[in-house]
Amino acid sequence: MPADLYDVAIIGRGPAGLQAAIHAAGKKAKVVVFGKLEKSSLYRAHVANFCCFEKVMTGKELLEGGTKQAESFGAVFIEQDIIETKSETDCFTVVTENGQTYSSRTLILTMGISRKKLRVKGEKEFVGRGVSYCVDCDANFYKGMDVAVVGNESAAVTGAITLLRYAKQVHLVCRKLTITDLLYDQLNNSDVKISRKAWVKEIIGSNEVEEVLLTTGETLKVNGIFIELGAKGAMELAANLGVVFDAETFSFIETNKWQETNIPGLYAAGDITGQPWQIAKAVGEGCVAGMEAAVYARKLADS
Ligand SMILES: Cc1cc2nc3c(=O)[nH]c(=O)nc-3n(C[C@H](O)[C@H](O)[C@H](O)COP(=O)(O)OP(=O)(O)OC[C@H]3O[C@@H](n4cnc5c(N)ncnc54)[C@H](O)[C@@H]3O)c2cc1C
């Protein structure tokens, strides 16, 4: 057994990882957290729907607060990405980008997801100023305004239908929809304006989004555009450990209600376990994973 063995190692420093660290360290486990704050999807967000914070908070504020809290409970932070994971007898080892190896009795995966990008002019520039990747998070900011949603699958269509409750006009830009007949009927019976066989060519504005130029030559005058193209998970590290993914999309880690994966001592929490991609879910799962991992590590140490 390595001399500097941790009880709980956490890969990821977003809300799921931070909450897991707070609860694991709160149980007096020796906790180490890997990752970079500014790489959390929350970092550039403005949050209005997280319980107990009545005023809009920046993601940066929430993450910095969570880090201080976790440190005050005794968690140690290593500002490095993990490039390799291994399962050994009774422990896991992880290797950082600068080549250091750390060992821990348990491991919690909270690497989040990265949303698929459109990769068009204006997209990067207007993130948070009219470009959004999350209807559930940002719909409220577009009350009475005109918005567009781009995407071909059910996330884009349900997003557009949800936005009808907030926005004045909702456009859906799609090449070819791949959705169920039921959703098709719902869309056709709704007030969503559909631009078919079209895609976004450019997002235009001065300070905020003002227009979206389509490949058909049409221009949509909108205040916001929601990019709903799905997500990529940080799956290679999990796959190396032999983790089971969800059967439907093979993109998210399967867990039970204790956030256990199929591998003993290995837990997952947050966006990486699937939708909804929301802080409230991430911290809820992080809390459970942190507590369960701490208890499991204690049992291993005592055995
Ligand atoms: C623009 C935007 C606005 C949003 N607004 C809201 C909102 O208003 N309300 C809401 O509830 N949710 C909102 N969300 C969603 C919310 O940010 C996510 O649900 C939440 O951050 C998920 O937490 P997480 O800990 O699972 O993942 P993340 O916060 O994405 O954190 C993942 C962490 O893993 C780390 N990581 C990844 N790979 C590695 C590796 N190999 N080694 C080490 N570390 C690694 C990353 O650096 C990061 O620290 C928004 C998201 C976006 C993009």
The ligand as an ORCA input file, in Angstrom:
! r2SCAN-3c Opt
* xyz 0 1
  C     -23.151     28.729    -20.077
  C     -23.714     27.807    -19.017
  C     -24.674     28.291    -18.144
  C     -25.181     27.462    -17.136
  N     -26.107     27.972    -16.291
  C     -26.608     27.184    -15.312
  C     -27.597     27.683    -14.419
  O     -28.003     28.844    -14.506
  N     -28.077     26.843    -13.466
  C     -27.662     25.535    -13.358
  O     -28.126     24.827    -12.459
  N     -26.730     25.033    -14.187
  C     -26.205     25.825    -15.163
  N     -25.288     25.308    -16.043
  C     -24.925     23.882    -15.917
  C     -23.901     23.681    -14.786
  O     -22.789     24.521    -15.031
  C     -23.477     22.224    -14.761
  O     -24.620     21.397    -14.593
  C     -22.507     21.961    -13.596
  O     -21.380     22.793    -13.670
  C     -22.079     20.496    -13.599
  O     -21.150     20.298    -12.588
  P     -20.057     19.139    -12.684
  O     -19.273     19.274    -11.434
  O     -20.716     17.861    -13.001
  O     -19.175     19.489    -13.962
  P     -18.345     20.789    -14.296
  O     -18.815     21.959    -13.537
  O     -18.296     20.922    -15.773
  O     -16.882     20.454    -13.750
  C     -16.092     19.482    -14.341
  C     -14.710     19.570    -13.760
  O     -13.948     18.430    -14.192
  C     -12.655     18.864    -14.536
  N     -12.026     17.880    -15.418
  C     -12.462     17.402    -16.621
  N     -11.576     16.512    -17.100
  C     -10.571     16.436    -16.180
  C      -9.352     15.712    -16.097
  N      -8.973     14.867    -17.050
  N      -8.579     15.881    -15.033
  C      -8.925     16.735    -14.025
  N     -10.061     17.449    -14.053
  C     -10.864     17.290    -15.109
  C     -12.894     20.237    -15.180
  O     -11.688     20.960    -15.214
  C     -13.916     20.802    -14.190
  O     -13.243     21.335    -13.081
  C     -24.749     26.115    -17.041
  C     -23.777     25.628    -17.930
  C     -23.271     26.450    -18.923
  C     -22.236     25.913    -19.876
*
